Amino acid sequence: MSSLRVEAATDLGPIRLELDLTVAAGRCLAVVGASGAGKSSTLRIAAGLLRPRAGRVVCGDATWLDTERGINRRPEERRCGYVFQDYALFPHRRAWQNVAYALRDRPREHREAEARGWLSRFGLDAVADARPATLSGGERQRVALARALARRPDVLLLDEPLSALDATTRAGAERELAEVLAQTEIPVVLVTHDFTQAALIGDEVAVIDSGRLVQRGSASELAARPATAFVADFTGAVILRGTAAPAGDGTTEVTLAGGDRIRSTDTVQGPVAATVFPWEITVEPAGAWAGAPRSAQNRLDAEILSVTTIGGRVRLGLTGAERLTAEVSTTAVAHLDLRPGTAVAATWKAAATRLIAV
Amino acid sequence: MTQARWFGPLLFTALVTALLFLILPVVAIFVDTGPGELLATLDDPAAVDALTLSLWTSALAVAIIVVVGTPAAYLLATRSFRGRSVVITLIELPLVLPPAVAGIGLLAALGPNGLIGDSLDDAGVRVVLTTASVVLALTFVAAPFYLRQAEAAFSALDRTWLEASRTLGAGEATTFAQVAIPAALPGLIAGLALAWGRALGEFGATLMFAGSFRGVTQTVPLAIYERFATDFTAALGLSAVLVAVSAAILLTVKLATHASPARVLAPR
């Protein structure tokens, strides 16, 4: 099996895309970044839908694009399975006919049976004769995936394949997609703006910012050791800016922009971004005795700005000298009577505080 | 909320006024034409000749327009190139051209001593005052109606459908034939209906460029005009027939669009 390498330099409106990504066969690279960072353009370059000013796309032994040698294979000559953000199902064709469209190199009389076989593999027998307009979001996504795989592509490119789904459908679809991809022996590139999704589906995560690769590694590596504040932000961490100096006891003291001081076990000096994950932050009533012995060295006074329930957890937006986000259980919210306007103290451990020099 | 009290009735009154004004002449034609006159019209061989000529010349003109216009509109809708808006303006020009001017223009181009009529003459081809000249005149005046609609229909397509088709192994021609045309079909058919309606009603350009010879160039509108001076009842009868035929074509085309699978294409 062959790997995919995409090397490209091109101007995309205000930003300049400059990337070199390699994905091994059977691996899934999740490309994450803000919208407009060049994620989708990278896929389009790989598929031949966008021609970069300079670049190379090589899939195994086949060179699909080489601007120096004047090679530029047409999209239909590159074997790319492409799942578009809105799925791009042909509205005038039934589900099976959409899949059969990908089977044009097969004898005509075999196409329908094969297309229905693909749909069956994705649990879509019941809707094989339906037109896309009558399908649910999750069904459309699976038809689109079946259609892309039916081509028996050499690479699979997924452009935000789950972002058109509602939150409930998405969770199930994420697991399914991860399972399908685990059995795939070709290189897969998944574009998403959701780090959690990237972590769940991708073997590796590449973070792109303004057309450049910022960091690449496993999701846990990125979350534990974000190379930049941008990566930390993407992994969902709270970011506090300040200046770090040694505290004397082996820890580092960070004086935040708002004047508060926090501790970290990381040793960095100078201007830093201190990051902490929302689930590391605990919330206690503002009146609690600040001098009580506790392992959490960091304590900031704040007021609750918002209370948002996500599944079994509650995300609290906190505002004070700094903006924070804390994740607590629904029980804690009821027990402590947390509501917008409540004065609280947010605490977390020095060991949960990552420092990144900026 | 004082606005709500009078604004709704205002909109309603406007619609009713427009509707009454627009259907009044059509209703008048049928009220003034008894069933007897309608049948008498169809007994008149000259009227039948005109009707037959109108139907097949307009059908031929529309066929030419669709065959050439569909790929042309697709190109305009899917490619951006320098001078694209100039090209679109030129295509739309016949829409605002008075029919008489169109007739003069066609004569100047294809008539004897015309721009290319001269060379045609040398080659032994004579268009003016023949049935071919009727088809040419109809094509000229009706084409922009189809081109505009088709261009809009192709422009409205989701570009990712075309891209998805390519990534699934289909070339540009297959994508055009199997994705773009079926997906744009309602718009294309609407354009076809408009063009056909315009071709059936064409009068000025045909009269100047093709003349009004019974059985050769005399289409229904020309036949109506000929009767208008001498026999108003016959003119009315023929008018009623033309209205019925036009309405039947419009209705058939609309029903065909509704029955087609492309109906599900309604914007998402």
Interface residues (C-beta under 8 A of the other chain):
Chain A: A47 G48 L49 R74 P75 E76 R78 C80 G81 Y82 F84 Q85 D86 A88 L89 F90 P91 H92 R93 Y101 A102 R104 D105 R131 P132 A133 T134 R147 A148 R151
Chain B: D158 T160 W161 E163 A164 S165 R166 T167 L168 G169 A170 G171 T174 Q178 V179 P182 A183 L185 P261 A262 V264 L265 A266 R268
